Amino acid sequence: MGVVNVTPDSFSDGGRWFGADEAISHGLELAAAGADIVDVGGESTRPGAVRIDEAEELRRVLPVVTALAGAGLTVSIDTMRARVAERALAAGAAMVNDVSGGLADEAMGRLVAAAGVPYVVMHWRGHSADMYERAVYQDVVREVAAELAARISALVAVGADPRLLIVDPGLGFAKHPAHNWALLARLGEVAGLPHPAAPFPVLIGASRKRFIGRLLGGPDGPRPFTGCDDATVALTALAAAAGAWCVRVHAVPGNADAVKVAARWQQELAR
């Protein structure tokens, strides 16, 4: 899954793809480089981000979704708003990626249930402005799995098909670095969360996140985001070998190679 941030303040690219034409070109480039899905988002969820209004989010994403879907790409809409998801699906998006797992907009569950599309349910405890205040866990893996299970039960209760649900542990969202590493090391427990329909496909979004920069940094502080792409490739290989369904990344070629290597590794282990 390649990322297209149609925002002026993304943590990873600083607004490089904010214009519709630039975003469309970038989405096409990601697909050509090997992305199976292009994830289009118009609202930054970086730490401390302030929300934009619905009209502005629609203005940013609809031309991009329409053009990329029209070009034959599989497009995911990255949004917390049911109305934005609805309009994007009508424009050709094939799935919804909601970092709030349906908590930010109670209409989201009913929308994806009626639409019958794949839906990424991310673990989330609150908006970016104050999410780190909520990063308190006794056992982060067990608690994240339990909270995701509760979200899935709520979604199924309003008609969502559990076979179309994908879970995301929400790396970096109300998580400190140690929490992120624990979740990555125990992906099997995330997929096998306590729900009758488990295991679920798992989406991992580690690309360029601050916990990687902190690991690789030195006396002057964390490594810059764009200097973390090689480490992201390493995490992609490990996550794919551990059974992740998909990885969400900013730089596609190396990560696409890592997925192929991991798939071959798994084939050999299965012999």
C-alpha positions as CSV (number, residue, x, y, z in Angstrom):
1,M,0.0,0.0,0.0
2,G,1.5,3.3,-1.2
3,V,0.7,6.5,0.7
4,V,-0.5,9.6,-1.1
5,N,-0.8,12.5,1.5
6,V,-2.9,15.3,0.0
7,T,-2.0,17.5,2.9
8,P,0.3,20.5,3.5
9,D,1.6,19.3,6.8
10,S,2.2,15.6,6.6
11,F,5.1,14.4,8.9
12,S,6.7,12.4,6.1
13,D,6.7,14.6,3.1
14,G,5.9,18.2,4.3
15,G,3.2,18.8,1.7
16,R,5.0,17.6,-1.4
17,W,1.9,16.1,-2.9
18,F,-0.6,18.7,-1.7
19,G,-1.7,19.8,-5.1
20,A,-4.2,17.5,-6.9
21,D,-2.0,17.1,-10.0
22,E,1.1,16.3,-8.0
23,A,-0.9,13.8,-5.8
24,I,-2.3,12.1,-8.9
25,S,1.1,11.8,-10.5
26,H,2.6,10.4,-7.3
27,G,-0.2,7.8,-7.0
28,L,0.5,6.6,-10.5
29,E,4.2,6.4,-9.7
30,L,3.6,4.4,-6.6
31,A,1.4,1.9,-8.6
32,A,4.1,1.7,-11.3
33,A,6.7,0.9,-8.6
34,G,4.7,-2.0,-7.3
35,A,2.0,-0.7,-4.9
36,D,-1.1,-3.0,-5.0
37,I,-3.2,-0.3,-3.3
38,V,-2.8,3.5,-3.2
39,D,-4.0,5.0,0.0
40,V,-5.3,8.6,-0.4
41,G,-5.7,10.8,2.6
42,G,-6.5,14.5,3.0
43,E,-6.2,15.0,6.8
44,S,-2.9,14.8,8.6
45,T,-2.9,12.6,11.7
46,R,0.7,13.5,12.7
47,P,1.3,14.0,16.4
48,G,-0.3,17.3,17.5
49,A,-2.3,17.8,14.2
50,V,-5.5,19.9,14.4
51,R,-8.5,18.6,12.4
52,I,-9.6,20.2,9.2
53,D,-13.3,20.5,8.3
54,E,-15.2,18.0,6.1
55,A,-15.5,20.3,3.1
56,E,-11.7,20.9,2.9
57,E,-11.0,17.2,3.2
58,L,-13.4,16.4,0.4
59,R,-11.9,19.2,-1.7
60,R,-8.4,17.6,-1.3
61,V,-9.2,14.0,-1.9
62,L,-12.0,13.6,-4.4
63,P,-10.2,14.8,-7.5
64,V,-7.3,12.5,-6.6
65,V,-9.5,9.4,-5.9
66,T,-11.5,10.0,-9.1
67,A,-8.4,10.2,-11.3
68,L,-6.5,7.3,-9.8
69,A,-9.5,5.0,-9.7
70,G,-10.3,6.0,-13.3
71,A,-6.8,5.0,-14.2
72,G,-7.5,1.5,-13.0
73,L,-5.7,1.6,-9.6
74,T,-7.1,0.0,-6.5
75,V,-7.7,3.1,-4.2
76,S,-8.1,3.2,-0.5
77,I,-9.6,6.3,1.1
78,D,-7.8,7.2,4.4
79,T,-10.4,9.1,6.4
80,M,-12.2,9.2,9.8
81,R,-15.4,10.7,8.3
82,A,-18.2,8.6,7.0
83,R,-19.3,11.3,4.5
84,V,-15.8,11.5,3.0
85,A,-15.7,7.7,2.8
86,E,-19.1,7.6,1.1
87,R,-18.1,10.2,-1.5
88,A,-14.8,8.6,-2.1
89,L,-16.4,5.2,-2.6
90,A,-18.8,6.7,-5.1
91,A,-15.8,8.2,-6.9
92,G,-14.2,4.8,-7.3
93,A,-12.4,4.0,-4.1
94,A,-12.4,0.3,-3.3
95,M,-11.8,0.2,0.5
96,V,-11.7,2.5,3.6
97,N,-8.8,2.9,5.9
98,D,-10.0,4.6,9.1
99,V,-7.3,5.4,11.7
100,S,-10.0,5.7,14.4
101,G,-11.6,2.3,13.7
102,G,-15.0,3.9,13.6
103,L,-14.7,5.8,16.9
104,A,-14.4,9.3,15.4
105,D,-17.7,9.0,13.4
106,E,-20.4,6.6,14.6
107,A,-21.9,6.5,11.1
108,M,-18.8,4.9,9.7
109,G,-19.7,1.4,10.7
110,R,-23.1,1.5,9.1
111,L,-21.6,3.0,5.9
112,V,-19.0,0.3,5.4
113,A,-21.5,-2.4,6.2
114,A,-23.9,-1.1,3.6
115,A,-21.1,-0.6,1.0
116,G,-19.7,-4.1,1.5
117,V,-16.1,-3.0,1.1
118,P,-12.9,-3.9,2.9
119,Y,-12.4,-1.7,6.0
120,V,-9.2,-1.2,8.0
121,V,-9.9,-1.0,11.7
122,M,-7.0,0.7,13.4
123,H,-6.4,0.8,17.2
124,W,-7.1,4.3,18.3
125,R,-7.6,6.0,21.7
126,G,-8.1,9.7,20.6
127,H,-7.2,12.4,18.2
128,S,-3.6,13.4,17.4
129,A,-3.7,16.6,19.5
130,D,-3.6,14.7,22.8
131,M,-3.1,11.0,21.9
132,Y,0.2,10.5,23.8
133,E,-1.6,11.3,27.1
134,R,-3.5,8.0,26.5
135,A,-0.4,5.9,25.9
136,V,-0.7,4.0,29.2
137,Y,-0.7,0.2,29.1
138,Q,0.0,-2.7,31.4
139,D,0.4,-5.2,28.5
140,V,0.1,-3.2,25.2
141,V,-0.4,-6.3,23.0
142,R,-3.2,-7.8,25.0
143,E,-4.9,-4.4,25.5
144,V,-4.6,-3.4,21.8
145,A,-6.0,-6.8,20.8
146,A,-8.9,-6.6,23.3
147,E,-9.8,-3.0,22.2
148,L,-9.7,-4.0,18.5
149,A,-11.9,-7.0,19.3
150,A,-14.4,-4.6,20.9
151,R,-14.4,-2.4,17.8
152,I,-14.9,-5.4,15.6
153,S,-17.9,-6.6,17.7
154,A,-19.4,-3.1,17.5
155,L,-19.0,-3.1,13.7
156,V,-20.4,-6.5,13.2
157,A,-23.4,-5.5,15.4
158,V,-24.3,-2.8,12.8
159,G,-24.0,-5.2,9.9
160,A,-20.3,-5.2,8.9
161,D,-19.0,-8.4,7.4
162,P,-16.1,-9.7,9.5
163,R,-14.6,-11.3,6.4
164,L,-14.0,-7.7,5.1
165,L,-12.3,-6.4,8.2
166,I,-8.6,-5.7,8.4
167,V,-6.9,-4.8,11.7
168,D,-4.1,-2.3,12.3
169,P,-2.3,-2.1,15.7
170,G,-1.9,1.7,15.2
171,L,1.9,2.0,15.5
172,G,2.6,5.5,16.8
173,F,-1.0,6.3,17.7
174,A,-1.1,6.6,21.5
175,K,1.9,4.4,21.5
176,H,5.5,5.1,22.8
177,P,8.4,3.4,21.0
178,A,8.5,0.4,23.4
179,H,4.8,-0.2,22.7
180,N,5.4,-0.2,18.9
181,W,8.2,-2.7,19.1
182,A,6.2,-5.1,21.3
183,L,3.3,-5.0,18.8
184,L,5.6,-5.7,15.9
185,A,7.2,-8.6,17.7
186,R,3.9,-10.2,18.6
187,L,1.9,-9.7,15.4
188,G,0.4,-13.2,15.7
189,E,-1.4,-12.1,18.9
190,V,-2.8,-9.0,17.1
191,A,-4.2,-11.1,14.2
192,G,-5.6,-13.7,16.6
193,L,-7.3,-11.1,18.8
194,P,-10.2,-12.4,21.1
195,H,-13.0,-12.5,18.6
196,P,-14.9,-15.5,17.1
197,A,-13.9,-14.4,13.5
198,A,-10.2,-14.2,14.3
199,P,-7.6,-14.4,12.9
200,F,-7.9,-11.2,10.9
201,P,-5.6,-9.8,8.1
202,V,-3.1,-7.3,9.6
203,L,-2.0,-4.0,8.1
204,I,1.2,-2.5,9.4
205,G,2.0,1.2,9.1
206,A,5.5,1.7,10.3
207,S,7.0,3.7,7.4
208,R,9.1,6.6,8.5
209,K,7.6,6.8,11.9
210,R,9.4,8.5,14.8
211,F,10.2,5.3,16.7
212,I,12.4,4.2,13.9
213,G,14.2,7.6,13.8
214,R,14.8,7.4,17.5
215,L,16.3,3.9,17.2
216,L,18.7,5.1,14.4
217,G,19.4,8.5,15.8
218,G,22.5,9.8,17.5
219,P,23.6,12.5,19.9
220,D,21.9,15.2,17.7
221,G,18.5,13.5,18.0
222,P,16.3,11.2,15.9
223,R,17.3,10.5,12.3
224,P,15.1,12.5,9.8
225,F,12.1,10.8,8.5
226,T,13.4,10.4,5.0
227,G,16.5,8.7,6.4
228,C,14.4,5.8,7.7
229,D,13.4,4.2,4.5
230,D,16.0,1.5,4.6
231,A,15.0,0.5,8.1
232,T,11.3,0.5,7.0
233,V,12.3,-2.0,4.3
234,A,13.8,-4.2,7.1
235,L,10.6,-3.9,9.1
236,T,8.5,-4.7,6.0
237,A,10.4,-8.0,5.5
238,L,10.1,-9.0,9.1
239,A,6.3,-8.1,9.2
240,A,5.6,-9.9,6.0
241,A,7.5,-13.0,7.1
242,A,5.5,-12.9,10.3
243,G,2.2,-13.0,8.3
244,A,1.2,-9.4,7.9
245,W,-1.4,-9.0,5.1
246,C,-0.1,-5.6,3.9
247,V,2.4,-2.8,4.7
248,R,1.6,0.9,4.3
249,V,4.7,2.7,3.0
250,H,5.9,5.9,1.5
251,A,8.7,4.6,-0.7
252,V,7.5,1.5,-2.6
253,P,10.3,-0.2,-4.6
254,G,12.5,-1.5,-1.7
255,N,9.4,-2.5,0.3
256,A,7.9,-4.3,-2.7
257,D,11.1,-6.3,-3.0
258,A,11.0,-7.1,0.7
259,V,7.5,-8.5,0.4
260,K,8.6,-10.7,-2.4
261,V,11.6,-12.0,-0.4
262,A,9.4,-12.7,2.6
263,A,6.8,-14.5,0.4
264,R,9.6,-16.8,-0.9
265,W,10.9,-17.3,2.6
266,Q,7.4,-18.4,3.7
267,Q,7.1,-20.8,0.7
268,E,10.3,-22.5,1.8
269,L,9.2,-22.8,5.4
270,A,5.9,-24.4,4.3
271,R,7.6,-27.2,2.3
